[in-house]
């Protein structure tokens, strides 16, 4: 199965410069997650997790179109990513919202692998404890190779990118 920074408070991808559509400010009882989000995007784009991104006992529940994987430690989360998305790429954040426990982020990823340009869309709900992610739930469309992207473009006209 080939699978593949938020800067300041604006929520911008380090590689693409794309800003987020929504940001809910931190408030009473609501953690400021801007540093964690920047670290998460850096991790997604490079494959290298910045120190403290995940709590050591972080839990992850990853749902793919026809599969589901879980991890119970930061080390296992890193292994899932390395096994499924070994190549660096670009993240375009479509929406980011801070929640009472952390944040949700909706984004697309693009990367090169095996001579093709790949694509997927994902949404993550992350609970933040201290300075790192304690729990995350990830929903992914699955990885689209160039043929699938062409098929989709020929069959569907999207109203928004």
C-alpha positions as CSV (number, residue, x, y, z in Angstrom):
1,X,0.0,0.0,0.0
2,X,1.9,3.1,-1.1
3,X,1.0,5.9,1.3
4,X,2.9,8.4,1.5
5,X,4.3,24.0,9.8
6,X,2.1,26.0,10.8
7,X,3.8,29.4,11.1
8,X,2.7,31.8,13.7
9,X,-1.1,32.0,14.4
10,X,-2.1,32.1,10.7
11,X,-1.9,28.3,10.2
12,X,0.4,28.2,7.1
13,X,2.0,25.1,5.6
14,X,5.8,25.4,5.7
15,X,6.1,24.1,2.1
16,X,3.1,25.4,0.3
17,X,2.4,28.7,2.2
18,X,-1.3,27.9,2.2
19,X,-3.2,29.4,5.2
20,X,-6.0,27.8,7.1
21,X,-9.6,28.7,6.6
22,X,-10.6,28.8,10.2
23,X,-8.9,29.3,13.6
24,X,-10.7,29.4,16.9
25,X,-8.6,31.4,19.4
26,X,-7.5,29.8,22.7
27,X,-9.7,30.8,25.7
28,X,-10.5,29.8,29.2
29,X,-10.3,26.0,29.5
30,X,-9.1,25.7,25.9
31,X,-5.5,25.0,25.2
32,X,-3.5,27.0,22.7
33,X,-2.6,24.4,20.1
34,X,-0.7,26.6,17.5
35,X,2.7,25.0,18.4
36,X,1.4,21.5,18.3
37,X,-0.4,22.1,14.9
38,X,2.9,23.5,13.5
39,X,4.7,20.4,14.7
40,X,2.1,18.1,13.2
41,X,2.2,19.7,9.8
42,X,6.0,19.5,9.8
43,X,5.8,15.8,10.7
44,X,3.3,15.2,7.9
45,X,5.4,17.0,5.3
46,X,8.8,15.5,6.4
47,X,8.1,12.2,8.1
48,X,10.3,13.4,11.0
49,X,8.4,14.0,14.3
50,X,9.6,17.1,16.2
51,X,10.3,16.4,19.9
52,X,7.2,16.3,22.0
53,X,4.7,16.1,19.2
54,X,3.1,13.0,20.7
55,X,2.8,12.0,24.3
56,X,4.7,8.7,24.9
57,X,1.4,6.9,25.5
58,X,-0.5,8.6,22.7
59,X,-3.4,6.7,21.1
60,X,-4.2,6.8,17.4
61,X,-7.2,5.4,15.5
62,X,-6.7,5.5,11.8
63,X,-9.6,4.8,9.4
64,X,-8.9,4.1,5.8
65,X,-11.5,3.4,3.1
66,X,-11.4,-0.4,3.8
67,X,-9.1,-0.8,6.8
68,X,-8.6,0.4,10.3
69,X,-5.4,0.6,12.3
70,X,-4.7,1.6,15.9
71,X,-1.6,2.5,17.9
72,X,-1.1,2.9,21.6
73,X,2.3,4.7,21.8
74,X,4.1,7.5,20.0
75,X,6.6,5.0,18.7
76,X,3.8,2.9,17.1
77,X,2.2,6.1,15.5
78,X,5.6,6.9,14.0
79,X,5.9,3.4,12.6
80,X,2.5,3.5,11.0
81,X,3.4,6.8,9.3
82,X,6.8,5.5,8.2
83,X,5.3,2.3,6.8
84,X,2.4,4.0,5.0
85,X,3.8,7.4,3.9
86,X,7.6,7.1,3.6
87,X,8.0,10.0,1.2
88,X,8.1,13.7,2.1
89,X,5.4,15.8,0.6
90,X,3.2,18.9,0.8
91,X,0.2,19.6,3.1
92,X,-2.5,22.1,2.1
93,X,-4.6,22.9,5.2
94,X,-8.2,23.4,4.2
95,X,-9.6,24.0,7.7
96,X,-8.3,24.2,11.3
97,X,-10.4,24.6,14.3
98,X,-9.4,24.6,18.0
99,X,-11.7,22.6,20.2
100,X,-12.1,22.4,24.0
101,X,-9.6,19.5,24.1
102,X,-7.3,20.2,21.1
103,X,-8.1,20.8,17.4
104,X,-9.5,19.4,14.2
105,X,-7.6,19.8,11.0
106,X,-8.8,19.0,7.4
107,X,-6.1,18.9,4.8
108,X,-4.8,17.3,1.6
109,X,-1.4,15.8,1.0
110,X,0.6,15.4,-2.2
111,X,3.8,13.5,-2.6
112,X,6.0,11.8,-5.2
113,X,6.6,8.0,-5.0
114,X,7.3,5.3,-7.5
115,X,7.4,7.8,-10.4
116,X,3.9,9.2,-9.7
117,X,2.4,12.2,-7.9
118,X,0.0,10.9,-5.2
119,X,-2.9,12.5,-3.4
120,X,-5.1,12.0,-0.4
121,X,-7.5,14.0,1.8
122,X,-7.6,13.6,5.6
123,X,-9.2,14.9,8.7
124,X,-7.7,14.6,12.2
125,X,-9.3,15.2,15.5
126,X,-6.5,15.6,18.1
127,X,-6.7,15.9,21.9
128,X,-3.8,17.8,23.3
129,X,-2.4,17.3,26.8
130,X,0.4,19.6,27.9
131,X,2.5,20.3,24.9
132,X,1.8,17.2,22.8
133,X,-1.0,15.1,21.2
134,X,-2.4,12.5,23.6
135,X,-5.0,11.1,21.2
136,X,-5.9,11.4,17.6
137,X,-8.5,10.0,15.3
138,X,-7.6,10.1,11.6
139,X,-9.9,9.7,8.6
140,X,-8.2,9.3,5.2
141,X,-9.6,8.9,1.7
142,X,-6.9,6.5,0.8
143,X,-4.1,7.2,-1.5
144,X,-4.9,8.1,-5.1
145,X,-2.4,7.5,-7.8
146,X,-2.3,9.5,-11.0
147,X,-4.8,7.3,-12.8
148,X,-7.4,7.6,-10.0
149,X,-6.9,11.4,-9.9
150,X,-7.5,11.6,-13.7
151,X,-10.6,9.3,-13.4
152,X,-12.0,11.5,-10.7
153,X,-11.3,14.8,-12.6
154,X,-13.0,13.3,-15.7
155,X,-16.1,12.2,-13.7
156,X,-16.6,15.0,-11.1
157,X,-16.4,18.7,-11.2
158,X,-15.7,20.0,-7.7
159,X,-17.2,23.2,-6.6
160,X,-14.3,23.9,-4.2
161,X,-10.7,22.6,-4.4
